[in-house]
Amino acid sequence: FAATSVSHVLGRAIDRDAFAASYLNHLGRWVSRHRASGPEAILAAWRDRDILIGRRVQIRASDGAYEGRARAVDAAGRLLVEDSLGNRHTVISEEVRILD
């Protein structure tokens, strides 16, 4: 398991209060969009920004790991992964690592 911090990734210290305020303001806009247009608008925006679809990934869960291709995000926002045998898996809270 590899963890990091925003400061480490950016290579500089950040103002945590400003970061939290910016995050909450952006979150508020998404909540407003959801209320106005429903969940499909949020899912469409997510799909426009998705970097996983079509990529080879490794899924790690408490009961083991497997590899496959990220195929889609379903209507509930869950990642759908197809393994090498063609089996579809629904990823809810597992660790996802990009392999390619």
Distance bins in CASP14 RR format, pairs under 12 A and 6 or more apart:
PFRMAT RR
TARGET T0000
AUTHOR 0000-0000-0000
RMODE 2
METHOD distances of the structure
MODEL  1
1 60 0 0 0 0 1 0 0 0 0 0 0
1 95 1 0 0 1 0 0 0 0 0 0 0
1 97 0 0 0 0 0 1 0 0 0 0 0
2 8 0 0 0 0 0 1 0 0 0 0 0
2 9 0 0 0 0 0 1 0 0 0 0 0
2 60 0 0 0 0 0 1 0 0 0 0 0
2 95 0 0 0 0 1 0 0 0 0 0 0
2 97 0 0 0 0 1 0 0 0 0 0 0
3 9 0 0 0 0 0 1 0 0 0 0 0
3 95 0 0 0 0 0 1 0 0 0 0 0
4 10 0 0 0 0 0 1 0 0 0 0 0
4 11 0 0 0 0 0 1 0 0 0 0 0
5 11 0 0 0 0 1 0 0 0 0 0 0
5 12 0 0 0 0 0 1 0 0 0 0 0
5 13 0 0 0 0 0 1 0 0 0 0 0
5 14 0 0 0 0 1 0 0 0 0 0 0
5 16 0 0 0 0 0 1 0 0 0 0 0
5 19 0 0 0 0 0 1 0 0 0 0 0
6 12 0 0 0 0 1 0 0 0 0 0 0
6 13 0 0 0 0 1 0 0 0 0 0 0
6 14 1 0 1 0 0 0 0 0 0 0 0
6 15 0 0 0 0 0 1 0 0 0 0 0
6 16 0 0 0 0 1 0 0 0 0 0 0
6 18 0 0 0 0 0 1 0 0 0 0 0
6 19 1 0 0 1 0 0 0 0 0 0 0
6 20 0 0 0 0 0 1 0 0 0 0 0
6 22 0 0 0 0 0 1 0 0 0 0 0
6 23 0 0 0 0 0 1 0 0 0 0 0
7 13 1 0 1 0 0 0 0 0 0 0 0
7 14 1 0 1 0 0 0 0 0 0 0 0
7 15 0 0 0 0 0 1 0 0 0 0 0
7 16 0 0 0 0 1 0 0 0 0 0 0
7 19 0 0 0 0 1 0 0 0 0 0 0
8 14 0 0 0 0 0 1 0 0 0 0 0
10 19 0 0 0 0 0 1 0 0 0 0 0
13 19 0 0 0 0 0 1 0 0 0 0 0
14 20 0 0 0 0 0 1 0 0 0 0 0
14 21 0 0 0 0 0 1 0 0 0 0 0
14 22 0 0 0 0 0 1 0 0 0 0 0
14 23 0 0 0 0 0 1 0 0 0 0 0
15 21 0 0 0 0 1 0 0 0 0 0 0
15 22 0 0 0 0 1 0 0 0 0 0 0
16 22 0 0 0 0 0 1 0 0 0 0 0
16 23 0 0 0 0 0 1 0 0 0 0 0
17 23 0 0 0 0 0 1 0 0 0 0 0
17 24 0 0 0 0 0 1 0 0 0 0 0
18 24 0 0 0 0 0 1 0 0 0 0 0
18 25 0 0 0 0 0 1 0 0 0 0 0
19 25 0 0 0 0 0 1 0 0 0 0 0
19 26 0 0 0 0 0 1 0 0 0 0 0
20 26 0 0 0 0 0 1 0 0 0 0 0
20 27 0 0 0 0 0 1 0 0 0 0 0
21 27 0 0 0 0 0 1 0 0 0 0 0
21 28 0 0 0 0 0 1 0 0 0 0 0
22 28 0 0 0 0 0 1 0 0 0 0 0
22 29 0 0 0 0 0 1 0 0 0 0 0
23 29 0 0 0 0 0 1 0 0 0 0 0
23 30 0 0 0 0 0 1 0 0 0 0 0
24 30 0 0 0 0 0 1 0 0 0 0 0
24 31 0 0 0 0 0 1 0 0 0 0 0
25 31 0 0 0 0 0 1 0 0 0 0 0
25 32 0 0 0 0 0 1 0 0 0 0 0
26 32 0 0 0 0 0 1 0 0 0 0 0
26 33 0 0 0 0 0 1 0 0 0 0 0
27 33 0 0 0 0 0 1 0 0 0 0 0
27 34 0 0 0 0 0 1 0 0 0 0 0
27 42 0 0 0 0 0 1 0 0 0 0 0
28 34 0 0 0 0 1 0 0 0 0 0 0
28 35 0 0 0 0 1 0 0 0 0 0 0
28 36 0 0 0 0 0 1 0 0 0 0 0
28 42 0 0 0 0 0 1 0 0 0 0 0
29 35 0 0 0 0 0 1 0 0 0 0 0
29 36 0 0 0 0 0 1 0 0 0 0 0
29 41 0 0 0 0 0 1 0 0 0 0 0
29 42 0 0 0 0 0 1 0 0 0 0 0
29 45 0 0 0 0 0 1 0 0 0 0 0
30 36 0 0 0 0 0 1 0 0 0 0 0
30 37 0 0 0 0 0 1 0 0 0 0 0
30 38 0 0 0 0 0 1 0 0 0 0 0
30 39 0 0 0 0 0 1 0 0 0 0 0
30 41 0 0 0 0 1 0 0 0 0 0 0
30 42 1 0 0 1 0 0 0 0 0 0 0
30 43 0 0 0 0 0 1 0 0 0 0 0
30 45 0 0 0 0 1 0 0 0 0 0 0
30 46 0 0 0 0 0 1 0 0 0 0 0
31 37 0 0 0 0 0 1 0 0 0 0 0
31 38 0 0 0 0 0 1 0 0 0 0 0
31 39 0 0 0 0 0 1 0 0 0 0 0
31 41 0 0 0 0 0 1 0 0 0 0 0
31 42 0 0 0 0 1 0 0 0 0 0 0
32 38 0 0 0 0 0 1 0 0 0 0 0
32 41 0 0 0 0 0 1 0 0 0 0 0
32 42 0 0 0 0 0 1 0 0 0 0 0
33 39 0 0 0 0 0 1 0 0 0 0 0
33 40 0 0 0 0 0 1 0 0 0 0 0
33 41 1 0 1 0 0 0 0 0 0 0 0
33 42 1 0 0 1 0 0 0 0 0 0 0
33 43 0 0 0 0 0 1 0 0 0 0 0
33 44 0 0 0 0 0 1 0 0 0 0 0
33 45 1 0 0 1 0 0 0 0 0 0 0
33 46 0 0 0 0 0 1 0 0 0 0 0
34 40 0 0 0 0 1 0 0 0 0 0 0
34 41 1 0 0 1 0 0 0 0 0 0 0
34 42 1 0 1 0 0 0 0 0 0 0 0
34 43 0 0 0 0 1 0 0 0 0 0 0
34 44 0 0 0 0 0 1 0 0 0 0 0
34 45 0 0 0 0 0 1 0 0 0 0 0
34 46 0 0 0 0 0 1 0 0 0 0 0
35 41 0 0 0 0 0 1 0 0 0 0 0
35 42 0 0 0 0 0 1 0 0 0 0 0
36 42 0 0 0 0 0 1 0 0 0 0 0
37 43 0 0 0 0 0 1 0 0 0 0 0
37 44 0 0 0 0 1 0 0 0 0 0 0
37 45 0 0 0 0 1 0 0 0 0 0 0
38 44 0 0 0 0 0 1 0 0 0 0 0
38 45 0 0 0 0 0 1 0 0 0 0 0
38 75 0 0 0 0 0 1 0 0 0 0 0
39 45 0 0 0 0 0 1 0 0 0 0 0
39 46 0 0 0 0 0 1 0 0 0 0 0
39 73 0 0 0 0 0 1 0 0 0 0 0
39 74 0 0 0 0 0 1 0 0 0 0 0
39 75 1 0 0 1 0 0 0 0 0 0 0
39 76 0 0 0 0 1 0 0 0 0 0 0
39 77 0 0 0 0 1 0 0 0 0 0 0
40 46 0 0 0 0 0 1 0 0 0 0 0
40 47 0 0 0 0 0 1 0 0 0 0 0
40 73 0 0 0 0 0 1 0 0 0 0 0
40 75 1 0 0 1 0 0 0 0 0 0 0
40 76 0 0 0 0 0 1 0 0 0 0 0
40 77 0 0 0 0 0 1 0 0 0 0 0
41 47 0 0 0 0 0 1 0 0 0 0 0
41 48 0 0 0 0 0 1 0 0 0 0 0
42 48 0 0 0 0 0 1 0 0 0 0 0
42 49 0 0 0 0 0 1 0 0 0 0 0
42 73 0 0 0 0 0 1 0 0 0 0 0
42 75 0 0 0 0 0 1 0 0 0 0 0
42 76 0 0 0 0 0 1 0 0 0 0 0
42 77 0 0 0 0 1 0 0 0 0 0 0
43 49 0 0 0 0 0 1 0 0 0 0 0
43 50 0 0 0 0 0 1 0 0 0 0 0
43 72 0 0 0 0 0 1 0 0 0 0 0
43 73 1 0 0 1 0 0 0 0 0 0 0
43 74 0 0 0 0 1 0 0 0 0 0 0
43 75 1 0 0 1 0 0 0 0 0 0 0
43 76 0 0 0 0 1 0 0 0 0 0 0
43 77 1 0 0 1 0 0 0 0 0 0 0
43 78 0 0 0 0 0 1 0 0 0 0 0
44 50 0 0 0 0 0 1 0 0 0 0 0
44 73 0 0 0 0 0 1 0 0 0 0 0
44 75 0 0 0 0 0 1 0 0 0 0 0
44 77 0 0 0 0 0 1 0 0 0 0 0
45 73 0 0 0 0 0 1 0 0 0 0 0
45 77 0 0 0 0 0 1 0 0 0 0 0
46 52 0 0 0 0 0 1 0 0 0 0 0
46 53 0 0 0 0 0 1 0 0 0 0 0
46 72 0 0 0 0 0 1 0 0 0 0 0
46 73 1 0 0 1 0 0 0 0 0 0 0
46 74 0 0 0 0 0 1 0 0 0 0 0
46 75 0 0 0 0 0 1 0 0 0 0 0
46 76 0 0 0 0 0 1 0 0 0 0 0
46 77 1 0 0 1 0 0 0 0 0 0 0
46 78 0 0 0 0 0 1 0 0 0 0 0
46 79 0 0 0 0 0 1 0 0 0 0 0
47 53 1 0 0 1 0 0 0 0 0 0 0
47 70 0 0 0 0 0 1 0 0 0 0 0
47 72 0 0 0 0 1 0 0 0 0 0 0
47 73 1 0 0 1 0 0 0 0 0 0 0
47 74 0 0 0 0 0 1 0 0 0 0 0
47 75 0 0 0 0 0 1 0 0 0 0 0
47 77 0 0 0 0 1 0 0 0 0 0 0
47 79 0 0 0 0 0 1 0 0 0 0 0
48 73 0 0 0 0 0 1 0 0 0 0 0
49 73 0 0 0 0 0 1 0 0 0 0 0
50 70 0 0 0 0 1 0 0 0 0 0 0
50 71 0 0 0 0 0 1 0 0 0 0 0
50 72 0 0 0 0 1 0 0 0 0 0 0
50 73 1 0 0 1 0 0 0 0 0 0 0
50 77 0 0 0 0 0 1 0 0 0 0 0
50 79 0 0 0 0 1 0 0 0 0 0 0
50 80 0 0 0 0 0 1 0 0 0 0 0
51 57 0 0 0 0 0 1 0 0 0 0 0
51 70 0 0 0 0 1 0 0 0 0 0 0
51 73 0 0 0 0 0 1 0 0 0 0 0
51 79 0 0 0 0 0 1 0 0 0 0 0
51 96 0 0 0 0 0 1 0 0 0 0 0
51 98 1 0 0 1 0 0 0 0 0 0 0
51 100 0 0 0 0 0 1 0 0 0 0 0
52 58 0 0 0 0 0 1 0 0 0 0 0
52 59 0 0 0 0 0 1 0 0 0 0 0
52 68 0 0 0 0 0 1 0 0 0 0 0
52 69 0 0 0 0 1 0 0 0 0 0 0
52 70 1 0 1 0 0 0 0 0 0 0 0
52 71 0 0 0 0 1 0 0 0 0 0 0
52 72 0 0 0 0 1 0 0 0 0 0 0
52 73 0 0 0 0 1 0 0 0 0 0 0
52 77 0 0 0 0 0 1 0 0 0 0 0
52 79 1 0 0 1 0 0 0 0 0 0 0
52 80 0 0 0 0 0 1 0 0 0 0 0
52 81 0 0 0 0 1 0 0 0 0 0 0
52 91 0 0 0 0 1 0 0 0 0 0 0
52 96 1 0 0 1 0 0 0 0 0 0 0
52 97 0 0 0 0 0 1 0 0 0 0 0
52 98 1 0 0 1 0 0 0 0 0 0 0
52 99 0 0 0 0 0 1 0 0 0 0 0
52 100 0 0 0 0 0 1 0 0 0 0 0
53 69 0 0 0 0 1 0 0 0 0 0 0
53 70 1 0 1 0 0 0 0 0 0 0 0
53 71 1 0 0 1 0 0 0 0 0 0 0
53 72 1 0 0 1 0 0 0 0 0 0 0
53 73 1 0 0 1 0 0 0 0 0 0 0
53 74 0 0 0 0 0 1 0 0 0 0 0
53 79 0 0 0 0 1 0 0 0 0 0 0
53 80 0 0 0 0 1 0 0 0 0 0 0
53 81 0 0 0 0 0 1 0 0 0 0 0
53 82 0 0 0 0 0 1 0 0 0 0 0
53 98 0 0 0 0 0 1 0 0 0 0 0
54 68 0 0 0 0 1 0 0 0 0 0 0
54 69 1 0 1 0 0 0 0 0 0 0 0
54 70 1 0 1 0 0 0 0 0 0 0 0
54 71 1 0 0 1 0 0 0 0 0 0 0
54 72 0 0 0 0 1 0 0 0 0 0 0
54 73 0 0 0 0 0 1 0 0 0 0 0
54 79 0 0 0 0 0 1 0 0 0 0 0
54 80 0 0 0 0 0 1 0 0 0 0 0
54 81 0 0 0 0 1 0 0 0 0 0 0
54 82 0 0 0 0 1 0 0 0 0 0 0
54 98 0 0 0 0 0 1 0 0 0 0 0
54 99 0 0 0 0 0 1 0 0 0 0 0
54 100 0 0 0 0 1 0 0 0 0 0 0
55 67 0 0 0 0 0 1 0 0 0 0 0
55 68 0 0 0 0 1 0 0 0 0 0 0
55 69 1 0 0 1 0 0 0 0 0 0 0
55 70 1 0 1 0 0 0 0 0 0 0 0
55 71 0 0 0 0 0 1 0 0 0 0 0
55 79 0 0 0 0 0 1 0 0 0 0 0
55 81 0 0 0 0 0 1 0 0 0 0 0
55 82 0 0 0 0 0 1 0 0 0 0 0
55 96 0 0 0 0 1 0 0 0 0 0 0
55 97 0 0 0 0 0 1 0 0 0 0 0
55 98 1 0 1 0 0 0 0 0 0 0 0
55 99 1 0 0 1 0 0 0 0 0 0 0
55 100 1 0 1 0 0 0 0 0 0 0 0
56 66 0 0 0 0 0 1 0 0 0 0 0
56 67 1 0 0 1 0 0 0 0 0 0 0
56 68 1 0 0 1 0 0 0 0 0 0 0
56 69 1 0 1 0 0 0 0 0 0 0 0
56 70 0 0 0 0 1 0 0 0 0 0 0
56 71 0 0 0 0 0 1 0 0 0 0 0
56 81 0 0 0 0 1 0 0 0 0 0 0
56 82 0 0 0 0 0 1 0 0 0 0 0
56 83 0 0 0 0 0 1 0 0 0 0 0
56 84 0 0 0 0 1 0 0 0 0 0 0
56 96 0 0 0 0 0 1 0 0 0 0 0
56 97 0 0 0 0 1 0 0 0 0 0 0
56 98 1 0 0 1 0 0 0 0 0 0 0
56 99 1 0 1 0 0 0 0 0 0 0 0
56 100 1 0 1 0 0 0 0 0 0 0 0
57 65 0 0 0 0 0 1 0 0 0 0 0
57 66 0 0 0 0 1 0 0 0 0 0 0
57 67 1 0 0 1 0 0 0 0 0 0 0
57 68 1 0 1 0 0 0 0 0 0 0 0
57 69 1 0 0 1 0 0 0 0 0 0 0
57 70 1 0 1 0 0 0 0 0 0 0 0
57 71 0 0 0 0 0 1 0 0 0 0 0
57 79 0 0 0 0 1 0 0 0 0 0 0
57 80 0 0 0 0 0 1 0 0 0 0 0
57 81 1 0 0 1 0 0 0 0 0 0 0
57 82 0 0 0 0 0 1 0 0 0 0 0
57 83 0 0 0 0 0 1 0 0 0 0 0
57 89 0 0 0 0 0 1 0 0 0 0 0
57 91 0 0 0 0 1 0 0 0 0 0 0
57 94 0 0 0 0 0 1 0 0 0 0 0
57 95 0 0 0 0 0 1 0 0 0 0 0
57 96 1 0 1 0 0 0 0 0 0 0 0
57 97 1 0 0 1 0 0 0 0 0 0 0
57 98 1 0 1 0 0 0 0 0 0 0 0
57 99 1 0 0 1 0 0 0 0 0 0 0
57 100 0 0 0 0 1 0 0 0 0 0 0
58 64 0 0 0 0 0 1 0 0 0 0 0
58 65 1 0 1 0 0 0 0 0 0 0 0
58 66 1 0 0 1 0 0 0 0 0 0 0
58 67 1 0 1 0 0 0 0 0 0 0 0
58 68 1 0 0 1 0 0 0 0 0 0 0
58 69 0 0 0 0 0 1 0 0 0 0 0
58 70 0 0 0 0 0 1 0 0 0 0 0
58 81 0 0 0 0 1 0 0 0 0 0 0
58 83 0 0 0 0 0 1 0 0 0 0 0
58 89 0 0 0 0 0 1 0 0 0 0 0
58 91 0 0 0 0 0 1 0 0 0 0 0
58 94 0 0 0 0 1 0 0 0 0 0 0
58 95 0 0 0 0 1 0 0 0 0 0 0
58 96 1 0 0 1 0 0 0 0 0 0 0
58 97 1 0 1 0 0 0 0 0 0 0 0
58 98 0 0 0 0 1 0 0 0 0 0 0
58 99 1 0 1 0 0 0 0 0 0 0 0
58 100 0 0 0 0 0 1 0 0 0 0 0
59 65 1 0 0 1 0 0 0 0 0 0 0
59 66 1 0 1 0 0 0 0 0 0 0 0
59 67 1 0 0 1 0 0 0 0 0 0 0
59 68 1 0 0 1 0 0 0 0 0 0 0
59 69 0 0 0 0 0 1 0 0 0 0 0
59 70 0 0 0 0 1 0 0 0 0 0 0
59 79 0 0 0 0 1 0 0 0 0 0 0
59 80 0 0 0 0 0 1 0 0 0 0 0
59 81 1 0 0 1 0 0 0 0 0 0 0
59 82 0 0 0 0 0 1 0 0 0 0 0
59 83 0 0 0 0 1 0 0 0 0 0 0
59 87 0 0 0 0 0 1 0 0 0 0 0
59 89 1 0 0 1 0 0 0 0 0 0 0
59 90 0 0 0 0 0 1 0 0 0 0 0
59 91 1 0 1 0 0 0 0 0 0 0 0
59 92 0 0 0 0 0 1 0 0 0 0 0
59 93 0 0 0 0 0 1 0 0 0 0 0
59 94 1 0 1 0 0 0 0 0 0 0 0
59 95 1 0 0 1 0 0 0 0 0 0 0
59 96 1 0 1 0 0 0 0 0 0 0 0
59 97 0 0 0 0 1 0 0 0 0 0 0
59 98 0 0 0 0 0 1 0 0 0 0 0
59 99 0 0 0 0 0 1 0 0 0 0 0
60 66 0 0 0 0 1 0 0 0 0 0 0
60 67 0 0 0 0 0 1 0 0 0 0 0
60 81 0 0 0 0 0 1 0 0 0 0 0
60 91 0 0 0 0 0 1 0 0 0 0 0
60 93 0 0 0 0 0 1 0 0 0 0 0
60 94 1 0 0 1 0 0 0 0 0 0 0
60 95 1 0 1 0 0 0 0 0 0 0 0
60 96 1 0 0 1 0 0 0 0 0 0 0
60 97 1 0 0 1 0 0 0 0 0 0 0
60 99 0 0 0 0 0 1 0 0 0 0 0
61 81 0 0 0 0 0 1 0 0 0 0 0
61 89 0 0 0 0 1 0 0 0 0 0 0
61 90 0 0 0 0 0 1 0 0 0 0 0
61 91 0 0 0 0 1 0 0 0 0 0 0
61 92 0 0 0 0 1 0 0 0 0 0 0
61 93 0 0 0 0 1 0 0 0 0 0 0
61 94 1 0 1 0 0 0 0 0 0 0 0
61 95 1 0 0 1 0 0 0 0 0 0 0
61 96 0 0 0 0 0 1 0 0 0 0 0
62 93 0 0 0 0 1 0 0 0 0 0 0
62 94 0 0 0 0 1 0 0 0 0 0 0
62 95 0 0 0 0 1 0 0 0 0 0 0
63 94 0 0 0 0 1 0 0 0 0 0 0
64 89 0 0 0 0 0 1 0 0 0 0 0
64 94 0 0 0 0 1 0 0 0 0 0 0
64 95 0 0 0 0 0 1 0 0 0 0 0
65 81 0 0 0 0 0 1 0 0 0 0 0
65 83 0 0 0 0 0 1 0 0 0 0 0
65 89 0 0 0 0 0 1 0 0 0 0 0
65 91 0 0 0 0 0 1 0 0 0 0 0
65 94 0 0 0 0 1 0 0 0 0 0 0
65 95 0 0 0 0 1 0 0 0 0 0 0
65 96 0 0 0 0 0 1 0 0 0 0 0
65 97 0 0 0 0 1 0 0 0 0 0 0
65 99 0 0 0 0 0 1 0 0 0 0 0
66 81 0 0 0 0 1 0 0 0 0 0 0
66 82 0 0 0 0 0 1 0 0 0 0 0
66 83 1 0 1 0 0 0 0 0 0 0 0
66 84 0 0 0 0 1 0 0 0 0 0 0
66 85 0 0 0 0 1 0 0 0 0 0 0
66 86 0 0 0 0 0 1 0 0 0 0 0
66 87 0 0 0 0 1 0 0 0 0 0 0
66 88 0 0 0 0 0 1 0 0 0 0 0
66 89 1 0 0 1 0 0 0 0 0 0 0
66 91 0 0 0 0 0 1 0 0 0 0 0
66 94 0 0 0 0 1 0 0 0 0 0 0
66 95 0 0 0 0 0 1 0 0 0 0 0
66 96 0 0 0 0 0 1 0 0 0 0 0
66 97 0 0 0 0 0 1 0 0 0 0 0
66 99 0 0 0 0 0 1 0 0 0 0 0
67 81 0 0 0 0 1 0 0 0 0 0 0
67 82 0 0 0 0 0 1 0 0 0 0 0
67 83 1 0 0 1 0 0 0 0 0 0 0
67 84 1 0 0 1 0 0 0 0 0 0 0
67 85 0 0 0 0 0 1 0 0 0 0 0
67 86 0 0 0 0 0 1 0 0 0 0 0
67 87 0 0 0 0 0 1 0 0 0 0 0
67 89 0 0 0 0 0 1 0 0 0 0 0
67 96 0 0 0 0 0 1 0 0 0 0 0
67 97 0 0 0 0 1 0 0 0 0 0 0
67 98 0 0 0 0 0 1 0 0 0 0 0
67 99 1 0 0 1 0 0 0 0 0 0 0
67 100 0 0 0 0 0 1 0 0 0 0 0
68 79 0 0 0 0 0 1 0 0 0 0 0
68 80 0 0 0 0 0 1 0 0 0 0 0
68 81 1 0 1 0 0 0 0 0 0 0 0
68 82 1 0 0 1 0 0 0 0 0 0 0
68 83 1 0 1 0 0 0 0 0 0 0 0
68 84 1 0 0 1 0 0 0 0 0 0 0
68 85 0 0 0 0 1 0 0 0 0 0 0
68 86 0 0 0 0 1 0 0 0 0 0 0
68 87 0 0 0 0 1 0 0 0 0 0 0
68 88 0 0 0 0 0 1 0 0 0 0 0
68 89 0 0 0 0 1 0 0 0 0 0 0
68 91 0 0 0 0 0 1 0 0 0 0 0
68 96 0 0 0 0 0 1 0 0 0 0 0
68 97 0 0 0 0 0 1 0 0 0 0 0
68 98 0 0 0 0 0 1 0 0 0 0 0
68 99 0 0 0 0 1 0 0 0 0 0 0
68 100 0 0 0 0 0 1 0 0 0 0 0
69 79 0 0 0 0 0 1 0 0 0 0 0
69 80 0 0 0 0 1 0 0 0 0 0 0
69 81 1 0 0 1 0 0 0 0 0 0 0
69 82 1 0 1 0 0 0 0 0 0 0 0
69 83 0 0 0 0 1 0 0 0 0 0 0
69 84 0 0 0 0 1 0 0 0 0 0 0
69 85 0 0 0 0 0 1 0 0 0 0 0
69 86 0 0 0 0 1 0 0 0 0 0 0
69 87 0 0 0 0 0 1 0 0 0 0 0
69 88 0 0 0 0 0 1 0 0 0 0 0
69 89 0 0 0 0 0 1 0 0 0 0 0
69 96 0 0 0 0 0 1 0 0 0 0 0
69 98 0 0 0 0 0 1 0 0 0 0 0
69 99 0 0 0 0 1 0 0 0 0 0 0
69 100 0 0 0 0 1 0 0 0 0 0 0
70 78 0 0 0 0 0 1 0 0 0 0 0
70 79 1 0 0 1 0 0 0 0 0 0 0
70 80 1 0 0 1 0 0 0 0 0 0 0
70 81 1 0 1 0 0 0 0 0 0 0 0
70 82 0 0 0 0 1 0 0 0 0 0 0
70 83 0 0 0 0 0 1 0 0 0 0 0
70 88 0 0 0 0 0 1 0 0 0 0 0
70 89 0 0 0 0 0 1 0 0 0 0 0
70 90 0 0 0 0 0 1 0 0 0 0 0
70 91 0 0 0 0 1 0 0 0 0 0 0
70 96 1 0 0 1 0 0 0 0 0 0 0
70 97 0 0 0 0 0 1 0 0 0 0 0
70 98 0 0 0 0 1 0 0 0 0 0 0
70 99 0 0 0 0 0 1 0 0 0 0 0
70 100 0 0 0 0 0 1 0 0 0 0 0
71 78 0 0 0 0 0 1 0 0 0 0 0
71 79 0 0 0 0 1 0 0 0 0 0 0
71 80 1 0 1 0 0 0 0 0 0 0 0
71 81 1 0 0 1 0 0 0 0 0 0 0
71 82 1 0 1 0 0 0 0 0 0 0 0
71 83 0 0 0 0 0 1 0 0 0 0 0
71 86 0 0 0 0 1 0 0 0 0 0 0
71 87 0 0 0 0 0 1 0 0 0 0 0
71 88 1 0 0 1 0 0 0 0 0 0 0
71 89 0 0 0 0 1 0 0 0 0 0 0
71 90 0 0 0 0 0 1 0 0 0 0 0
71 91 0 0 0 0 0 1 0 0 0 0 0
72 78 0 0 0 0 1 0 0 0 0 0 0
72 79 1 0 0 1 0 0 0 0 0 0 0
72 80 1 0 1 0 0 0 0 0 0 0 0
72 81 0 0 0 0 1 0 0 0 0 0 0
72 82 0 0 0 0 1 0 0 0 0 0 0
72 88 0 0 0 0 1 0 0 0 0 0 0
72 89 0 0 0 0 0 1 0 0 0 0 0
72 90 0 0 0 0 0 1 0 0 0 0 0
72 91 0 0 0 0 0 1 0 0 0 0 0
73 79 1 0 1 0 0 0 0 0 0 0 0
73 80 1 0 0 1 0 0 0 0 0 0 0
73 81 0 0 0 0 0 1 0 0 0 0 0
73 90 0 0 0 0 0 1 0 0 0 0 0
73 91 0 0 0 0 1 0 0 0 0 0 0
73 92 0 0 0 0 0 1 0 0 0 0 0
73 96 0 0 0 0 0 1 0 0 0 0 0
74 80 1 0 1 0 0 0 0 0 0 0 0
74 81 0 0 0 0 0 1 0 0 0 0 0
74 88 0 0 0 0 0 1 0 0 0 0 0
74 89 0 0 0 0 0 1 0 0 0 0 0
74 90 1 0 0 1 0 0 0 0 0 0 0
74 91 0 0 0 0 0 1 0 0 0 0 0
74 92 0 0 0 0 0 1 0 0 0 0 0
75 90 0 0 0 0 0 1 0 0 0 0 0
76 90 0 0 0 0 1 0 0 0 0 0 0
76 91 0 0 0 0 0 1 0 0 0 0 0
76 92 0 0 0 0 1 0 0 0 0 0 0
77 90 0 0 0 0 1 0 0 0 0 0 0
77 91 0 0 0 0 1 0 0 0 0 0 0
77 92 0 0 0 0 1 0 0 0 0 0 0
77 93 0 0 0 0 0 1 0 0 0 0 0
78 88 0 0 0 0 0 1 0 0 0 0 0
78 89 0 0 0 0 1 0 0 0 0 0 0
78 90 1 0 1 0 0 0 0 0 0 0 0
78 91 1 0 0 1 0 0 0 0 0 0 0
78 92 1 0 1 0 0 0 0 0 0 0 0
78 93 0 0 0 0 1 0 0 0 0 0 0
78 94 0 0 0 0 0 1 0 0 0 0 0
78 96 0 0 0 0 0 1 0 0 0 0 0
79 88 0 0 0 0 0 1 0 0 0 0 0
79 89 0 0 0 0 1 0 0 0 0 0 0
79 90 1 0 0 1 0 0 0 0 0 0 0
79 91 1 0 1 0 0 0 0 0 0 0 0
79 92 0 0 0 0 1 0 0 0 0 0 0
79 93 0 0 0 0 0 1 0 0 0 0 0
79 94 0 0 0 0 1 0 0 0 0 0 0
79 95 0 0 0 0 0 1 0 0 0 0 0
79 96 1 0 0 1 0 0 0 0 0 0 0
79 98 0 0 0 0 0 1 0 0 0 0 0
80 86 0 0 0 0 0 1 0 0 0 0 0
80 87 0 0 0 0 0 1 0 0 0 0 0
80 88 1 0 1 0 0 0 0 0 0 0 0
80 89 1 0 0 1 0 0 0 0 0 0 0
80 90 1 0 0 1 0 0 0 0 0 0 0
80 91 1 0 0 1 0 0 0 0 0 0 0
80 92 0 0 0 0 0 1 0 0 0 0 0
80 96 0 0 0 0 0 1 0 0 0 0 0
81 87 0 0 0 0 1 0 0 0 0 0 0
81 88 1 0 0 1 0 0 0 0 0 0 0
81 89 1 0 1 0 0 0 0 0 0 0 0
81 90 0 0 0 0 1 0 0 0 0 0 0
81 91 1 0 1 0 0 0 0 0 0 0 0
81 92 0 0 0 0 0 1 0 0 0 0 0
81 94 0 0 0 0 1 0 0 0 0 0 0
81 96 0 0 0 0 1 0 0 0 0 0 0
81 97 0 0 0 0 0 1 0 0 0 0 0
81 98 0 0 0 0 0 1 0 0 0 0 0
81 99 0 0 0 0 0 1 0 0 0 0 0
82 88 1 0 1 0 0 0 0 0 0 0 0
82 89 1 0 0 1 0 0 0 0 0 0 0
82 90 0 0 0 0 0 1 0 0 0 0 0
82 91 0 0 0 0 0 1 0 0 0 0 0
83 89 1 0 0 1 0 0 0 0 0 0 0
83 91 0 0 0 0 0 1 0 0 0 0 0
89 96 0 0 0 0 0 1 0 0 0 0 0
91 97 0 0 0 0 0 1 0 0 0 0 0
END
